[in-house]
Amino acid sequence: MSDNIIRINLHMADACYPVFINPENEEIVRAAAKQVNTILGEYREKWGHLNLEQIGRASCRERV
């Protein structure tokens, strides 16, 4: 692994994902993860009775 690669943990959709990135991309990657969680939170408010997989399918239909 390159010396300029770091490992960060991204928390998205109730899970933690270890990701290896260039340090200069950390802010962008973390902002993207935050955006995913924000949108997921909106979907959970709308479709709280569905599980995460069902929310994913419903969100795909809504975005098309």
All heavy atoms as an XYZ file, in Angstrom:
517
protein
N       0.842     -1.178      0.000
C       0.000      0.000      0.000
C       0.888      1.241      0.000
O       1.903      1.280      0.658
C      -0.920     -0.031      1.218
C      -2.036      0.978      1.116
S      -3.293      0.796      2.401
C      -3.871     -0.841      2.073
N       0.478      2.220     -0.714
C       1.250      3.444     -0.859
C       1.329      4.199      0.469
O       0.434      4.131      1.302
C       0.599      4.315     -1.929
O       1.271      5.532     -2.036
N       2.409      4.953      0.637
C       2.591      5.739      1.860
C       1.570      6.858      1.987
O       1.305      7.328      3.080
C       3.991      6.336      1.895
C       5.045      5.285      2.156
O       4.699      4.196      2.652
O       6.224      5.548      1.862
N       1.022      7.292      0.873
C       0.093      8.413      0.940
C      -1.369      7.954      1.018
O      -2.272      8.728      0.764
C       0.286      9.355     -0.255
C      -0.002      8.679     -1.572
O      -0.028      7.459     -1.680
N      -0.226      9.473     -2.596
N      -1.607      6.723      1.414
C      -2.959      6.198      1.585
C      -3.239      6.067      3.082
O      -2.403      5.580      3.834
C      -3.113      4.819      0.902
C      -2.850      4.911     -0.598
C      -4.483      4.218      1.172
C      -3.854      5.756     -1.361
N      -4.417      6.523      3.490
C      -4.828      6.389      4.884
C      -6.105      5.563      4.955
O      -6.839      5.450      3.969
C      -5.036      7.762      5.561
C      -6.160      8.550      4.877
C      -3.739      8.551      5.595
C      -6.586      9.798      5.627
N      -6.340      5.006      6.113
C      -7.574      4.249      6.351
C      -8.480      5.100      7.223
O      -8.053      5.605      8.273
C      -7.278      2.939      7.066
C      -8.528      2.150      7.385
C      -8.172      0.867      8.123
N      -9.358      0.073      8.350
C      -9.825     -0.252      9.540
N      -9.182      0.143     10.628
N     -10.911     -0.972      9.652
N      -9.715      5.268      6.778
C     -10.723      5.947      7.593
C     -11.920      5.017      7.738
O     -12.105      4.095      6.940
C     -11.149      7.312      6.989
C     -11.818      7.126      5.623
C      -9.958      8.259      6.903
C     -12.447      8.398      5.090
N     -12.715      5.254      8.741
C     -13.944      4.495      8.941
C     -15.123      5.401      8.619
O     -15.281      6.460      9.229
C     -14.052      3.996     10.379
C     -13.013      2.949     10.680
O     -12.830      2.015      9.912
N     -12.311      3.111     11.784
N     -15.921      4.961      7.650
C     -17.119      5.709      7.285
C     -18.323      5.027      7.907
O     -18.496      3.817      7.784
C     -17.291      5.756      5.766
C     -16.258      6.542      4.990
C     -16.583      6.515      3.511
C     -16.176      7.970      5.484
N     -19.167      5.811      8.544
C     -20.386      5.290      9.145
C     -21.555      5.691      8.257
O     -21.876      6.870      8.132
C     -20.556      5.849     10.561
C     -19.435      5.443     11.464
N     -19.432      4.253     12.146
C     -18.263      6.052     11.755
C     -18.318      4.146     12.836
N     -17.586      5.231     12.610
N     -22.121      4.679      7.608
C     -23.261      4.916      6.716
C     -24.276      3.799      6.902
O     -23.908      2.625      6.993
C     -22.825      4.939      5.243
C     -21.926      6.092      4.870
S     -21.591      6.186      3.108
C     -20.787      4.624      2.813
N     -25.530      4.181      6.935
C     -26.631      3.220      6.960
C     -26.451      2.180      8.062
O     -26.548      0.983      7.831
C     -26.792      2.563      5.602
N     -26.173      2.639      9.258
C     -26.043      1.770     10.436
C     -24.895      0.773     10.344
O     -24.926     -0.278     10.979
C     -27.346      1.011     10.701
C     -28.521      1.945     10.925
O     -28.295      3.056     11.435
O     -29.657      1.571     10.585
N     -23.893      1.075      9.560
C     -22.731      0.194      9.441
C     -21.469      1.049      9.368
O     -21.518      2.237      9.072
C     -22.845     -0.687      8.206
N     -20.344      0.409      9.654
C     -19.048      1.079      9.576
C     -18.234      0.428      8.469
O     -18.105     -0.798      8.432
C     -18.330      0.955     10.913
S     -16.755      1.810     10.941
N     -17.719      1.245      7.577
C     -16.969      0.748      6.433
C     -15.541      1.285      6.464
O     -15.343      2.500      6.413
C     -17.630      1.188      5.121
C     -19.043      0.692      4.975
C     -20.123      1.480      5.373
C     -19.297     -0.566      4.461
C     -21.423      1.021      5.251
C     -20.589     -1.034      4.329
C     -21.649     -0.239      4.728
O     -22.927     -0.705      4.608
N     -14.550      0.414      6.546
C     -13.168      0.876      6.448
C     -12.860      1.198      4.982
O     -13.155      0.398      4.092
C     -12.347     -0.312      6.940
C     -13.212     -1.494      6.708
C     -14.629     -1.027      6.796
N     -12.314      2.365      4.750
C     -12.030      2.826      3.385
C     -10.596      3.338      3.344
O     -10.162      4.061      4.238
C     -13.008      3.948      2.967
C     -12.730      4.437      1.567
C     -14.452      3.473      3.087
N      -9.886      2.983      2.302
C      -8.513      3.452      2.102
C      -8.528      4.532      1.034
O      -8.995      4.294     -0.087
C      -7.608      2.287      1.683
C      -7.470      1.257      2.764
C      -8.358      0.194      2.852
C      -6.472      1.365      3.714
C      -8.240     -0.748      3.857
C      -6.347      0.427      4.725
C      -7.235     -0.634      4.796
N      -8.042      5.725      1.396
C      -8.117      6.874      0.493
C      -6.836      7.692      0.571
O      -6.040      7.548      1.501
C      -9.312      7.785      0.839
C      -9.161      8.353      2.264
C     -10.642      7.064      0.664
C     -10.124      9.447      2.596
N      -6.677      8.588     -0.382
C      -5.623      9.601     -0.306
C      -6.071     10.652      0.702
O      -7.244     11.040      0.724
C      -5.409     10.260     -1.669
C      -4.730      9.341     -2.640
O      -3.815      8.617     -2.275
N      -5.175      9.341     -3.880
N      -5.178     11.124      1.553
C      -5.563     12.098      2.578
C      -6.239     13.346      2.015
O      -7.144     13.894      2.646
C      -4.239     12.463      3.256
C      -3.346     11.309      3.003
C      -3.759     10.757      1.666
N      -5.841     13.767      0.827
C      -6.448     14.981      0.260
C      -7.912     14.778     -0.119
O      -8.640     15.742     -0.323
C      -5.653     15.506     -0.944
C      -5.613     14.567     -2.126
C      -4.392     13.674     -2.141
O      -3.662     13.600     -1.144
O      -4.174     13.047     -3.178
N      -8.379     13.529     -0.178
C      -9.779     13.250     -0.508
C     -10.656     13.020      0.721
O     -11.862     12.839      0.583
C      -9.867     12.011     -1.409
C      -9.238     12.241     -2.756
O      -9.192     13.368     -3.244
N      -8.743     11.189     -3.357
N     -10.058     13.053      1.900
C     -10.817     12.704      3.100
C     -12.034     13.601      3.309
O     -13.134     13.113      3.592
C      -9.920     12.755      4.341
C     -10.655     12.343      5.597
C      -9.767     12.286      6.825
O      -8.568     12.625      6.734
O     -10.290     11.898      7.886
N     -11.878     14.875      3.155
C     -12.997     15.794      3.382
C     -14.154     15.504      2.419
O     -15.318     15.471      2.825
C     -12.520     17.241      3.214
C     -13.573     18.268      3.550
C     -13.042     19.689      3.463
O     -11.824     19.897      3.516
O     -13.892     20.593      3.337
N     -13.831     15.252      1.158
C     -14.859     14.962      0.156
C     -15.565     13.645      0.463
O     -16.789     13.543      0.393
C     -14.230     14.923     -1.253
C     -13.722     16.305     -1.633
C     -15.214     14.399     -2.296
C     -12.824     16.317     -2.850
N     -14.795     12.627      0.818
C     -15.366     11.310      1.106
C     -16.264     11.377      2.341
O     -17.371     10.831      2.348
C     -14.243     10.263      1.278
C     -14.793      8.946      1.786
C     -13.507     10.064     -0.040
N     -15.816     12.062      3.367
C     -16.645     12.177      4.572
C     -17.910     12.998      4.299
O     -18.990     12.692      4.830
C     -15.848     12.776      5.721
C     -14.794     11.816      6.260
C     -14.220     12.306      7.580
N     -13.124     11.468      8.031
C     -13.281     10.325      8.696
N     -14.491      9.882      8.956
N     -12.227      9.628      9.089
N     -17.810     14.020      3.481
C     -18.988     14.816      3.118
C     -19.990     13.963      2.337
O     -21.204     14.079      2.539
C     -18.577     16.035      2.306
N     -19.495     13.107      1.464
C     -20.381     12.219      0.707
C     -21.094     11.244      1.635
O     -22.297     11.002      1.499
C     -19.591     11.472     -0.356
N     -20.375     10.686      2.601
C     -20.983      9.774      3.566
C     -22.048     10.498      4.390
O     -23.121      9.948      4.646
C     -19.917      9.177      4.478
N     -21.769     11.730      4.755
C     -22.742     12.523      5.511
C     -23.997     12.757      4.680
O     -25.118     12.675      5.183
C     -22.126     13.854      5.936
C     -23.017     14.700      6.791
C     -22.327     15.957      7.255
C     -23.254     16.789      8.121
N     -22.609     18.015      8.585
N     -23.811     13.023      3.392
C     -24.951     13.237      2.503
C     -25.790     11.968      2.370
O     -27.019     12.023      2.381
C     -24.464     13.710      1.134
C     -25.570     14.143      0.223
C     -25.048     14.729     -1.072
O     -23.911     14.493     -1.465
N     -25.878     15.490     -1.742
N     -25.125     10.821      2.261
C     -25.841      9.539      2.205
C     -26.690      9.373      3.459
O     -27.875      9.018      3.388
C     -24.852      8.359      2.057
C     -25.547      7.031      2.328
C     -24.225      8.363      0.672
N     -26.116      9.630      4.619
C     -26.852      9.471      5.877
C     -28.008     10.462      5.992
O     -29.074     10.126      6.512
C     -25.913      9.587      7.066
C     -25.057      8.354      7.217
O     -25.510      7.245      6.989
N     -23.814      8.553      7.594
N     -27.817     11.672      5.506
C     -28.883     12.672      5.531
C     -30.056     12.223      4.668
O     -31.218     12.256      5.100
C     -28.357     14.036      5.039
O     -27.330     14.473      5.933
C     -29.466     15.068      4.975
N     -29.758     11.784      3.462
C     -30.816     11.332      2.552
C     -31.487     10.083      3.106
O     -32.719      9.959      3.075
C     -30.247     11.099      1.138
C     -29.839     12.440      0.527
C     -31.257     10.385      0.246
C     -29.028     12.329     -0.753
N     -30.707      9.166      3.643
C     -31.278      7.963      4.241
C     -32.206      8.322      5.398
O     -33.277      7.738      5.557
C     -30.170      7.021      4.718
C     -30.635      5.728      5.359
C     -31.508      4.914      4.419
C     -29.428      4.917      5.814
N     -31.816      9.299      6.184
C     -32.673      9.758      7.283
C     -34.001     10.296      6.780
O     -35.059     10.044      7.372
N     -33.968     11.030      5.667
C     -35.205     11.538      5.072
C     -36.090     10.387      4.611
O     -37.309     10.406      4.814
C     -34.881     12.455      3.891
C     -34.214     13.749      4.291
C     -33.679     14.535      3.106
O     -33.921     14.140      1.950
O     -33.007     15.564      3.349
N     -35.484      9.380      4.005
C     -36.257      8.224      3.556
C     -36.820      7.447      4.738
O     -37.935      6.949      4.679
C     -35.408      7.306      2.679
C     -35.125      7.858      1.308
C     -33.926      7.580      0.681
C     -36.042      8.643      0.637
C     -33.654      8.081     -0.589
C     -35.781      9.159     -0.617
C     -34.581      8.866     -1.232
O     -34.322      9.366     -2.479
N     -36.059      7.350      5.806
C     -36.558      6.632      6.995
C     -37.751      7.352      7.599
O     -38.666      6.723      8.130
C     -35.447      6.466      8.013
C     -34.490      5.367      7.636
C     -33.444      5.166      8.692
N     -32.710      3.934      8.418
C     -31.506      3.691      8.851
N     -30.875      4.584      9.597
N     -30.906      2.565      8.561
N     -37.737      8.679      7.544
C     -38.893      9.433      8.027
C     -40.114      9.144      7.164
O     -41.225      8.996      7.664
C     -38.600     10.936      8.021
C     -37.688     11.393      9.117
C     -37.426     12.883      9.081
O     -38.235     13.634      8.484
O     -36.405     13.313      9.641
N     -39.895      9.072      5.871
C     -40.994      8.855      4.921
C     -41.479      7.404      4.931
O     -42.675      7.146      4.848
C     -40.520      9.234      3.517
C     -41.578      9.199      2.462
C     -41.035      9.729      1.146
C     -42.115      9.813      0.100
N     -41.615     10.384     -1.160
N     -40.537      6.462      5.000
C     -40.866      5.040      4.907
C     -40.348      4.291      6.126
O     -39.743      3.235      6.007
C     -40.267      4.431      3.648
C     -40.781      5.011      2.375
C     -42.073      5.122      1.986
C     -40.007      5.561      1.305
N     -42.155      5.703      0.754
C     -40.907      5.981      0.308
C     -38.644      5.731      1.100
C     -40.475      6.572     -0.878
C     -38.220      6.310     -0.082
C     -39.134      6.719     -1.044
N     -40.603      4.786      7.302
C     -40.089      4.187      8.529
C     -40.534      2.764      8.790
O     -39.888      2.030      9.519
N     -41.625      2.363      8.186
C     -42.139      1.011      8.378
C     -41.401     -0.025      7.531
O     -41.597     -1.215      7.697
C     -43.634      0.963      8.035
C     -43.938      1.331      6.619
N     -43.888      2.639      6.162
C     -44.257      0.564      5.552
C     -44.185      2.659      4.875
N     -44.412      1.418      4.477
N     -40.535      0.421      6.612
C     -39.789     -0.490      5.736
C     -38.405     -0.768      6.310
O     -37.838      0.062      7.019
C     -39.633      0.126      4.341
C     -40.909      0.464      3.583
C     -40.562      1.130      2.259
C     -41.762     -0.774      3.353
N     -37.834     -1.930      5.957
C     -36.456     -2.200      6.358
C     -35.505     -1.493      5.386
O     -35.938     -0.937      4.364
C     -36.173     -3.703      6.468
C     -36.237     -4.426      5.147
O     -35.836     -3.899      4.108
N     -36.719     -5.656      5.166
N     -34.222     -1.523      5.674
C     -33.242     -0.769      4.889
C     -33.223     -1.199      3.424
O     -33.132     -0.365      2.525
C     -31.852     -0.917      5.512
C     -30.765     -0.026      4.956
C     -31.137      1.445      5.031
C     -29.456     -0.266      5.701
N     -33.327     -2.491      3.160
C     -33.332     -2.971      1.771
C     -34.559     -2.452      1.022
O     -34.456     -2.011     -0.124
C     -33.313     -4.498      1.751
C     -33.248     -5.065      0.348
C     -33.199     -6.579      0.339
O     -32.775     -7.178      1.343
O     -33.604     -7.155     -0.674
N     -35.706     -2.470      1.668
C     -36.923     -1.975      1.034
C     -36.848     -0.467      0.807
O     -37.322      0.036     -0.213
C     -38.142     -2.321      1.895
C     -38.427     -3.798      1.956
C     -39.448     -4.138      3.022
O     -39.434     -3.574      4.120
N     -40.335     -5.064      2.708
N     -36.260      0.256      1.735
C     -36.076      1.700      1.559
C     -35.186      1.965      0.354
O     -35.455      2.861     -0.442
C     -35.488      2.344      2.835
C     -36.523      2.349      3.956
C     -34.992      3.765      2.557
C     -35.993      2.793      5.307
N     -34.129      1.162      0.193
C     -33.251      1.317     -0.957
C     -33.985      1.142     -2.266
O     -33.815      1.924     -3.211
N     -34.825      0.121     -2.348
C     -35.598     -0.096     -3.580
C     -36.597      1.022     -3.820
O     -36.745      1.520     -4.930
C     -36.306     -1.448     -3.517
C     -35.375     -2.618     -3.707
C     -36.124     -3.900     -4.008
N     -37.121     -4.237     -3.005
C     -36.920     -5.067     -1.982
N     -35.731     -5.641     -1.828
N     -37.870     -5.344     -1.123
N     -37.275      1.455     -2.761
C     -38.258      2.525     -2.905
C     -37.581      3.834     -3.302
O     -38.116      4.577     -4.130
C     -39.019      2.705     -1.588
N     -36.400      4.108     -2.761
C     -35.705      5.345     -3.106
C     -35.248      5.340     -4.551
O     -35.260      6.382     -5.204
C     -34.522      5.585     -2.165
O     -33.512      4.620     -2.377
N     -34.872      4.187     -5.064
C     -34.467      4.092     -6.476
C     -35.647      4.415     -7.384
O     -35.495      5.106     -8.384
C     -33.929      2.709     -6.801
S     -32.310      2.395     -6.091
N     -36.809      3.917     -7.023
C     -37.995      4.199     -7.837
C     -38.350      5.677     -7.769
O     -38.783      6.272     -8.746
C     -39.170      3.350     -7.372
C     -39.055      1.902     -7.773
C     -40.360      1.175     -7.561
N     -40.784      1.154     -6.188
C     -40.491      0.212     -5.307
N     -39.748     -0.809     -5.658
N     -40.934      0.271     -4.068
N     -38.170      6.290     -6.615
C     -38.520      7.693     -6.464
C     -37.577      8.606     -7.228
O     -37.979      9.608     -7.787
C     -38.518      8.088     -4.988
C     -38.943      9.536     -4.774
C     -39.021      9.899     -3.321
O     -40.091      9.730     -2.730
O     -37.993     10.356     -2.795
N     -36.295      8.271     -7.272
C     -35.287      9.120     -7.910
C     -35.330      9.054     -9.438
O     -34.759      9.886    -10.097
C     -33.875      8.731     -7.453
C     -33.617      9.004     -6.009
C     -33.245     10.422     -5.808
N     -32.876     10.633     -4.415
C     -32.616     11.817     -3.940
N     -32.669     12.865     -4.701
N     -32.318     11.961     -2.685
N     -35.957      8.018     -9.993
C     -35.983      7.848    -11.459
C     -36.971      8.773    -12.073
O     -37.906      9.219    -11.599
C     -36.296      6.380    -11.828
C     -36.497      6.223    -13.310
C     -35.194      5.506    -11.319
